[in-house]
């Protein structure tokens, strides 16, 4: 049985006092986490934004890290404290403080502790407050008690808990103030009756320093398989993926149409194209300084953005997914669902909530087909091209326009996406950097 613990000597725990114990172990542990954005930059300061005891031996923290560079960030942690940690939690150890109120105790990531995870679900089942934290739920949704939790494996920029194969709770690790699109968008689509997107059943947020989404509970589609896995299975078996790609295009168009109804369209902006092109060029220039392999292509890639700057307001911008790829879609039987509307976590949340061109989502999915084709050796570019064409054809069958008729605009958004991928891979998965670099070489030639 897990022996929970509290700070020694009966001293009231304040944020500064807590950091005398935890500061050192967190400075060592945080940079090793995939969701930590300050990799490669020394942490110059840690401060506590908020601290709440969820139950004895479990602290909920929002921690701000400051760095010598520009990538300061706020992170959500659930820390367990124990005198004697059982073997099944050894992988979750954060550290053993050598001083301060937690001296001699073991600090660990409590999201891996079934007891803490079950108590967190109970908080969501029974709405209320805990310090600055607020727990809410859809009154029409049935959430049974006692569901067994497990942490979902796989590479994620957040942490997800699956409860009894019935629900999945996404805990946002890197926190930006405001409502998260992964709550806002599925909730709005549920009111529109869009069955392509699982509706939120419960969520929690903090009231301090201002209302900010911390986690969302949704139905878990246990019979579904993500599109990335299905694509790789098709490649491994030498099978075409065009039928699935066509249906995925139809599903994307359905979601876009529902989003256009759920949210007011963006107002026409005669100067919006110029600002967007300037932002793309700025991202390209900044990335080239951090990814030297990109530098030889900069001048040719900038030319791809000319069509964005010259774009005449016509079809209104609208809310979109914002980070659409094969890992963000699930297929059960012959039906696709779309998940994870958080957008690109590295971008400001205000930007992720802004109305944008639907072609950006389409470009993201086209890049994903290219990624899949590179993941299996030998590289199969013809496989990717067939998938890309089928996806666009499926989209056109449900929508009022065909993405293939806007080739120059699509290329501009693919270029912007490939630049984002190059920076991401350079920071997190250097072995994958050749994949976006191959696309950048192709796009620089105007293909």
Beta strands, then each sheet from edge to edge (+ up, - down):
strand 1: 3-4
strand 2: 43-55
strand 3: 58-67
strand 4: 73-84
strand 5: 93-95
strand 6: 106-109
strand 7: 128-130
strand 8: 133-137
strand 9: 149-151
strand 10: 159-163
strand 11: 167-171
strand 12: 174-175
strand 13: 200-206
strand 14: 212-219
strand 15: 225-226
strand 16: 329-332
strand 17: 335-338
sheet 1: 1+ 4- 3+ 2-
sheet 2: 1+ 4- 6+ 5-
sheet 3: 1+ 4- 12+
sheet 4: 7+ 8- 13+ 14- 11+ 10- 9+
sheet 5: 15+ 16- 17+
end
